Amino acid sequence: MNIQETIERALASAGLDTRSGPMRGVTDTIRNALASAGLAVGVAAAPAQAAPPNANTIDVVARDVPAPGPDAAGAAPAAGQFVLRSFSAPAGTRAYKLYVPAPATGSSKSPAGGLPLVVMLHGCTQSADDFAAGTQMNRLADEHGFLVVYPEQASGANASRCWNWFRAEDQVRGAGEPALLAGLVQAVVAEHPVDPARVYVAGLSAGAAMALVLGETYPELFAAVGAHSGLPYAAAHDIPSALAAMKGRGVMGRGHLPGTPDDPRRHAMQPVPVIVFHGDRDHTVQHSNGAHIVQQAARAHAAGLSARTEEGQAPSGRRYTRTRHTNAQGQCLVESWTLHGAGHAWSGGDATGSYTDRNGPDASAEMLRFFLALPSQRSGTR
């Protein structure tokens, strides 16, 4: 048995499907690393399996999504400008797409103080165009008047284009991908009419995990974080611990919550509001991770938050449980949505993008509502 077969058998014994989806991406990364060391010459890639009909999980092969245009139903694309750009810093270079909305009349538009900015971090194997199509955040930008930036992970940095949330060197301020992404965002803020007090970051899966890293390492830059199907800050430090955390078998499963206020890896000097979406049938990143994100965020805001839970149902029939954690002033600082029966996909997303679940509720609209309801950072009332 060669090294590659040993790794794949070990992953399979842990209940991880290495033939498709993100697990295939992980094994591809391992293959590349072995090949670069001369240890996996001649090992063929495992064949990808097609997704079952109507599957709404990330365990499918991602497809390339072209630049926005009329969809199959003839719907008009977003009306603003969607441009490709690049940003370079000591930590590397990343391409990104910037959406500048058409003139909007939404109440959130504030010409005097600048427009809000939403940073969207895609999941593994996705691209900026794919994530924009699936989340439909550009359409919301036209309606409400804000900019959207979609950084793209480079295949040279991760073979599956995953943000490297699981590496210890990419969980700290002033280095690695957090520094690169923060610099990219700061450049966009400096070059466009953006209100620096209303910059938000959201993501899916690995993108959600990296969004939380940014909230921890650059809390003065991001006014809030949106995490869909992600993992809490410092849940892992390498690929094996990342796989364990994704399956709910990491250090958190042993009763320890990483990233708590006394964790030396934490850099946040102020707590950042967080909204979380997670399906309770997510078999790629177990729902327990969403619960730990909420617990981590609530602890960061210290005592004084009161929780209120309600049950609801989207028009499609999808049931959900929503919990809001508010402070003494009635401001919601932590909000969580458990999507009953949902897998690893963007809730309420459009089928023109990959990894979407059209059954809702609309995660994009709810995240935006949460972001814009928060008081401005410069007001000092957070």
C-alpha positions in Angstrom: 0.0 0.0 0.0 1.5 3.4 -1.0 1.4 6.6 1.1 -1.6 8.0 -0.8 -3.7 4.9 -0.3 -2.8 4.9 3.4 -4.0 8.5 3.8 -7.2 7.9 1.9 -8.0 4.8 4.0 -7.4 6.8 7.1 -9.8 9.5 6.0 -12.4 7.0 4.9 -12.2 5.3 8.4 -13.0 8.7 9.9 -16.2 8.8 7.8 -14.8 11.3 5.3 -15.7 11.0 1.6 -12.4 11.6 -0.4 -14.0 11.1 -3.8 -15.9 14.3 -4.2 -16.5 17.8 -2.8 -14.1 19.5 -0.4 -12.7 16.2 0.9 -11.5 15.5 -2.6 -9.9 18.9 -2.6 -8.1 18.1 0.6 -6.7 14.9 -0.8 -5.7 16.8 -4.0 -3.8 19.1 -1.7 -2.1 16.2 0.0 -1.3 14.7 -3.4 0.3 17.9 -4.5 2.4 18.1 -1.4 3.5 14.5 -1.7 4.3 15.0 -5.4 6.4 18.0 -4.6 8.4 15.8 -2.1 8.6 13.0 -4.7 6.4 10.6 -2.6 3.4 10.2 -4.8 4.7 9.9 -8.4 2.2 7.9 -10.5 -0.7 8.0 -8.1 -3.9 8.7 -10.0 -6.5 11.1 -8.8 -9.6 9.5 -7.3 -12.6 9.9 -9.7 -15.2 12.4 -8.8 -18.8 11.2 -8.1 -21.7 13.0 -9.5 -24.1 14.6 -7.0 -27.5 12.9 -6.6 -30.4 14.7 -8.2 -31.5 17.9 -6.3 -28.6 17.6 -3.9 -28.0 20.9 -2.1 -24.7 20.1 -0.4 -21.2 21.1 -1.0 -20.4 17.4 -1.8 -20.6 18.0 -5.5 -18.2 19.0 -8.1 -18.1 22.8 -8.5 -18.6 24.3 -11.9 -17.2 27.4 -13.4 -19.7 30.3 -13.5 -19.3 32.9 -16.2 -19.3 36.6 -15.6 -22.8 37.9 -14.7 -25.3 38.1 -17.5 -29.0 37.2 -18.2 -29.7 33.8 -16.6 -31.7 30.9 -18.2 -35.0 32.5 -17.1 -34.1 35.8 -18.8 -33.6 37.7 -15.5 -31.6 40.9 -15.8 -28.2 40.9 -14.2 -27.3 43.4 -11.5 -27.2 46.9 -12.9 -23.9 48.2 -11.5 -20.2 47.6 -12.5 -18.5 44.4 -11.7 -14.7 44.8 -12.3 -11.7 42.5 -11.9 -8.8 43.9 -10.0 -5.7 42.7 -8.1 -4.0 43.5 -4.8 -0.4 42.9 -3.8 1.2 43.0 -0.3 4.2 41.3 1.4 2.0 38.3 2.1 1.2 37.8 -1.6 -1.1 38.8 -4.4 -4.8 38.1 -4.8 -7.3 38.9 -7.5 -10.7 40.3 -6.5 -13.9 41.4 -8.1 -15.5 44.7 -7.0 -19.1 45.5 -7.4 -20.0 49.2 -7.6 -23.8 49.5 -7.5 -26.0 51.6 -9.8 -27.4 54.7 -8.2 -29.6 53.5 -5.3 -32.4 55.1 -3.3 -32.1 52.7 -0.3 -32.2 54.3 3.1 -28.7 52.8 4.0 -27.0 55.0 1.4 -25.1 57.9 3.0 -23.3 60.1 0.5 -21.8 62.3 3.2 -20.2 59.5 5.2 -19.7 57.0 2.3 -21.4 53.7 1.4 -21.2 50.5 3.4 -18.9 47.8 2.1 -19.6 44.0 2.3 -16.6 41.7 1.9 -17.7 38.2 0.6 -15.3 35.2 1.0 -16.1 32.2 -1.1 -15.9 28.6 -0.1 -13.5 25.9 -1.4 -13.4 25.4 -5.3 -15.6 28.6 -5.8 -14.7 31.8 -7.6 -15.8 35.4 -7.2 -18.3 35.2 -10.0 -19.6 31.9 -8.7 -20.1 33.2 -5.2 -21.7 36.5 -6.5 -24.1 34.5 -8.6 -25.1 32.2 -5.8 -25.5 34.7 -3.0 -27.1 37.5 -5.2 -25.4 40.1 -3.0 -24.8 42.4 -6.0 -28.6 42.6 -6.5 -29.0 43.6 -2.9 -26.2 46.2 -3.4 -28.2 47.8 -6.2 -31.3 47.9 -4.0 -29.7 49.2 -0.8 -26.7 51.1 -2.0 -23.4 49.5 -0.9 -20.2 48.1 -2.4 -19.3 44.4 -2.5 -15.8 43.0 -2.8 -15.1 39.3 -3.5 -11.4 38.4 -2.9 -10.4 35.2 -4.7 -8.1 32.6 -3.2 -5.2 31.6 -5.5 -4.8 28.0 -6.5 -1.1 28.4 -5.7 -2.0 29.2 -2.1 -4.4 26.3 -1.8 -5.0 23.7 -4.5 -8.8 23.7 -3.8 -8.9 27.5 -3.5 -9.8 27.2 0.1 -8.9 30.1 2.4 -6.3 28.7 4.8 -8.3 29.3 8.0 -6.9 26.2 9.6 -3.2 27.1 9.5 -1.8 28.7 12.7 0.2 31.2 10.6 -3.0 32.4 9.0 -4.8 33.0 12.3 -2.8 36.0 13.5 -2.7 39.7 13.0 0.0 41.2 10.8 0.9 38.1 8.8 -0.4 35.6 6.3 -3.9 35.7 4.7 -5.5 37.9 7.4 -2.9 40.7 6.7 -3.3 40.2 3.0 -7.2 40.4 3.1 -7.2 43.3 5.6 -4.8 45.2 3.3 -7.0 44.5 0.3 -10.1 45.8 2.1 -8.2 48.9 3.3 -7.2 49.6 -0.2 -10.8 49.4 -1.5 -11.9 51.7 1.4 -9.2 54.2 0.5 -10.0 54.2 -3.3 -13.8 54.3 -3.2 -16.5 56.3 -1.3 -16.8 53.8 1.5 -17.8 54.5 5.1 -14.9 52.9 7.0 -17.2 52.5 10.0 -19.5 50.2 8.0 -17.3 47.5 6.6 -18.7 44.0 7.0 -17.3 40.5 6.1 -19.2 37.3 5.4 -18.3 33.9 4.0 -19.3 30.3 3.3 -17.5 27.3 4.8 -13.8 28.0 4.6 -14.7 31.6 3.7 -16.9 31.8 6.8 -14.0 30.5 9.0 -11.7 33.1 7.5 -14.3 35.8 8.0 -14.2 34.9 11.7 -10.4 35.0 11.7 -10.6 38.5 10.3 -13.1 39.6 12.9 -10.7 38.4 15.6 -7.5 39.8 14.2 -8.8 43.1 12.7 -11.8 44.0 14.9 -11.2 47.7 14.2 -11.7 47.2 10.5 -14.8 45.0 10.4 -18.1 46.2 12.0 -19.6 42.7 11.9 -19.1 39.1 10.6 -21.5 36.8 8.8 -20.6 33.1 9.0 -22.5 30.5 6.9 -21.6 26.8 7.5 -18.3 27.8 9.1 -16.0 27.0 12.0 -15.0 29.1 15.0 -11.8 31.0 15.3 -8.7 28.8 16.1 -10.7 25.5 15.7 -7.6 24.0 14.0 -3.9 24.4 13.4 -3.3 22.1 10.4 -5.1 19.8 8.0 -5.7 16.8 10.4 -7.1 19.1 13.1 -9.2 20.9 10.5 -10.7 17.6 9.3 -11.4 16.6 12.9 -13.0 20.0 13.6 -15.2 19.8 10.5 -16.6 16.5 11.7 -17.1 17.8 15.2 -14.3 15.6 16.6 -11.7 18.3 17.4 -10.6 19.9 20.6 -14.1 21.4 20.9 -15.5 17.8 21.1 -13.4 17.3 24.3 -15.0 20.2 26.1 -12.5 22.9 25.2 -13.6 25.9 23.2 -10.7 27.6 21.4 -10.6 31.3 21.0 -12.1 32.2 24.4 -11.2 35.5 25.9 -8.2 34.1 27.7 -6.8 32.2 24.7 -3.4 33.8 23.8 -4.2 33.4 20.1 -7.0 36.0 20.3 -6.2 39.6 19.3 -9.7 41.1 19.4 -9.6 44.2 21.7 -13.3 44.7 21.1 -16.0 42.1 20.4 -17.4 42.0 16.9 -21.1 41.3 16.3 -21.7 38.0 14.5 -24.6 36.4 12.6 -24.5 32.6 12.0 -26.3 30.3 9.5 -25.9 26.6 9.7 -27.9 23.6 8.5 -28.5 20.8 11.0 -28.0 18.2 8.3 -24.6 19.6 7.3 -22.3 16.6 6.9 -19.3 18.5 5.6 -19.0 21.0 8.5 -21.0 19.6 11.4 -23.7 21.9 12.9 -21.9 21.8 16.3 -19.4 24.2 14.8 -22.1 26.8 14.3 -23.1 26.4 17.9 -19.5 26.9 19.0 -19.3 30.1 16.9 -22.3 31.5 18.7 -20.8 30.4 22.1 -17.5 32.0 21.2 -19.1 35.3 20.1 -21.4 35.5 23.2 -18.5 34.9 25.5 -16.5 37.7 23.7 -19.3 40.1 24.5 -19.1 39.1 28.1 -22.1 39.0 30.5 -25.2 40.9 30.0 -26.6 39.4 26.8 -30.1 37.9 26.9 -31.2 35.3 24.4 -34.6 34.9 22.8 -35.4 32.0 20.5 -38.2 31.7 18.0 -39.3 29.0 15.5 -40.2 30.0 11.9 -40.7 28.7 8.4 -39.6 30.0 5.1 -42.2 30.2 2.2 -40.7 27.0 0.8 -41.6 25.2 4.0 -38.0 25.0 5.3 -38.2 25.3 9.1 -35.6 27.2 11.1 -34.8 28.2 14.7 -33.6 31.7 15.2 -31.9 33.0 18.4 -31.1 36.6 19.0 -28.6 37.7 21.8 -29.2 41.3 22.8 -27.6 43.7 25.2 -29.3 45.9 27.8 -30.0 48.5 25.1 -31.9 46.0 23.0 -29.2 45.8 20.3 -28.7 42.3 18.8 -25.0 41.5 18.9 -25.1 37.8 18.2 -27.7 36.1 16.0 -28.0 32.4 14.9 -30.1 30.6 12.4 -30.4 26.8 12.6 -31.8 25.6 9.2 -33.6 22.3 9.8 -33.0 19.7 7.2 -30.4 21.8 5.3 -27.0 20.7 4.3 -23.8 22.6 3.4 -25.1 25.3 1.1 -25.9 29.0 1.1 -29.5 29.4 2.3 -31.8 31.1 -0.1 -29.1 31.2 -2.8 -29.6 31.2 -6.5 -29.1 28.1 -8.6 -26.9 29.9 -11.0 -24.1 29.6 -8.4 -22.7 26.4 -6.8 -23.4 25.2 -3.3 -26.8 26.9 -2.9 -30.1 25.9 -1.3 -33.0 27.9 -2.8 -35.3 26.8 0.0 -34.3 29.7 2.1 -34.5 31.6 4.3 -32.5 34.2 2.4 -29.2 34.3 4.2 -27.9 37.2 2.1 -30.9 39.5 3.0 -30.8 38.5 6.6 -27.1 39.1 7.0 -27.5 42.5 5.3 -30.4 43.4 7.6 -28.2 42.4 10.7 -25.3 44.4 9.4 -27.2 47.6 8.6 -29.1 47.5 11.9 -26.0 47.9 13.9 -24.9 51.3 15.1 -21.9 52.8 13.3 -18.5 51.9 14.8 -17.6 55.6 15.1 -20.7 56.2 17.3 -19.1 54.4 20.2 -22.4 52.7 21.1 -21.6 49.1 20.2 
